[in-house]
Amino acid sequence: MTDRTDRAAMRGALELKRPSASADVAWNKAVRTPWVKLTAEERAAGWPDAFTPENLARLQHPYEGTDPEKKRARRDQAALLDALRTNIEDGTLPTVERTRTENEMERRAVTNWNAPRSTWARGLFCNDDRPPTVIQPIKVGERTVTCHVIERAAFRDFLAAQGIEPSEHIRAWLRPLEQAEARQKEAEPASLTPMKRAAIIKRLGRRFEALASALDRPELWAKACRVPEGASPDGKRGWYYLESIEAECCARYGGPSPAAAVDMSPAGQLRAIGK
């Protein structure tokens, strides 16, 4: 390995440890929680829609404080993780399957150009002196792994069933869900029209091009606009409140206020032609 390659490898190893910046103070605190494992892309993206059970246990019971508090946190993390895994295996805690790319790392000897000159190995001539080497984790490749993650609503319901109060980090993570539910409650007193996904896209898709993609994923705000399964016209899933979807689209994507309904009766069409 050349000296130039050694320097590049050492810089790469240091960059892997450097946390990404974020404007969200709560997120910055969460990603610094001991043993929370996230990729550089995940750190830069901010709060995700779902976490792995391991990360949720660490965020719920952070390994912080005095030695007795840290020991208690380790016990609480293990107990919570066991309960999560048991409920997942039993099918009582819903999860979502995700794939992620992880770095394959190897520990290799890298030339330490920053070492004091006194530690360099002497050569026959002054310019033959060699710096010592240090062992650094070096990225040698990538691999794709499959994992199961838990979304906000599922974890909130799990904690409520267990009688556990969310931690500071978990409360910050749940906040978008609570805000979406509050917006939905504000829309409930109005007359809401249940409509199937395809019909909503046909009606609003030209005004809001991102709507189809948001419903396909679906995004958190779109989930909040769903008609409860028991309240849908056929008692099944796949129904949304048209007015809630339209209001969210206007707020997120911009655009005019909802247009007035068009009179499609024969008399109404004749009046439109005469204008």
TISE-871301 format. One record per residue (C-alpha): y, x, z. Coordinates in pm, whole numbers, plus 50000, padded with zeros to 5 digits. Example, Ala and Ser with C-alpha at 12.3 -4.5 7.8 and 13.67 -1.06 7.14 Angstrom:
# TISE-871301
495505123050780
498945136750714
***
This chain:
# TISE-871301
500005000050000
503405014449900
506365017950134
508254991249944
505284967449970
505014974950341
508654965250393
508234932950195
505094923550388
506794929950720
509794908550620
507414880750512
505634881750846
508944878851032
510164850250811
507094829450896
508194829151261
511804819451194
512414782151271
514224760851015
517654747751100
518234710551148
521264689351230
519154666851457
519394680251813
516394659951934
514264673351647
515374709151717
514194705152076
510914689151971
509904716651726
510414742452002
507894725052226
505114750152302
502034747852077
503434720951845
502074731551506
504164723651197
504594740050860
507964753750750
508344723850516
507564699150796
510104715651025
512774713950756
512014677250674
512794663651022
510974636251209
507794626251022
506354591151000
503204603251177
501874631851392
498424646251453
496834636551787
497204672651905
500944673551838
501444639552000
499704651552317
501964682252328
505124662052266
504174635952527
503364662152792
505394693552708
504164726452853
507404733653038
508814738753388
507264756053688
503704769253698
502374737753875
504204715953621
502694735753335
499194732053482
499754694553517
500984693053157
497824710453033
495644685453222
497674655853096
497544668852737
493754672052754
493334637252905
495614621052647
493944639352357
490484628352476
491684592252497
493234593752149
490084608151995
487884582352168
490034553352045
490104567651693
486304570551689
485974535051822
488304521951551
490774507351803
493524532251715
494464531751344
495124564751169
496224575950825
494424603350632
496684631150507
496234664350332
498324694650406
498584730350282
498054757550541
498604794750508
495604817850527
496624847050745
495094881150808
496144907451059
496924939450876
498504972850952
502114973350827
504445003250832
507054999451106
510195013850950
512245003451254
510285025351497
512235053051673
512195085651478
510535103051770
507385082251714
506995092051348
504095114551252
505235149151155
504565161550802
504655196150655
508255189850550
511005167750694
510735142250416
506965139750476
507375123550820
505595090050837
506505060351064
503785044051275
502055012051173
501934978951358
499494950151326
501164919351174
499844885651050
500204885950671
499834855850440
496964862150198
496564827350050
496674789850106
494124762650172
494234724650165
492944706850475
492494669850556
493674655650886
494174621751049
497624613051178
498954584851395
502024564951293
504834553651521
503824517551582
500184526351652
501084552951908
503694531152076
501154503152114
498584527752248
500984540752515
501954505252613
498294495352652
497724525852874
500844519453081
502334553352985
506084557952944
507064577552630
508464612352686
511914623352570
510484636752244
508364605952176
511314582652245
513384601551987
510504598651736
510114561051797
513844553951759
513774546851381
510984521551434
512954503651704
516074503451486
514114488551194
512664461651418
516144453551554
517444448951200
514554426151121
515244404851429
518864401251322
517674387250990
515144363151143
517544334151224
518414331350855
516114313550615
513634339750492
511554335850179
508004350050183
507214366249849
504434388249711
505164424649635
504884421049256
507274391449254
509834410349464
509714440349230
510094417348929
513134401149087
514874431649238
513344461149052
516094463848789
518814465149051
516944489549276
514794513949082
513434530749398
512084497849537
508634499749374
508034534549514
509224524049862
506784494649866
503904515449730
504014541250010
505194519250196
508234533050375
508904524250737
511744500250659
509554482250403
506814477650663
509384461650893
510084435550622
506464424150598
505514388350675
503084388250971
499564382150847
499184349251033
502564336550912
502094343550539
501514314050303
497854323150245
497254339850582
496734373750416
498614406350382
500874417050098
503784393450164
507384404350233
510594386350322
512734386850009
516064385550192
515094414050427
513994436150138
517184428449943
519444435850241
517674468850309
517934478949943
521674471749939
522144492750253
520014521750133
520534523149758
523914506349722
524704478549482
526334444449481
525744417749736
522844394349668
523684372349369
523824334849400
520774315849284
520874305648917
520424268948831
517474269248587
517344231648540
518034218048185
521434204848299
522284238148458
521374257348143
523504233847929
526454239548162
525964277448134
525954275247750
529174255247750
531064281347956
***
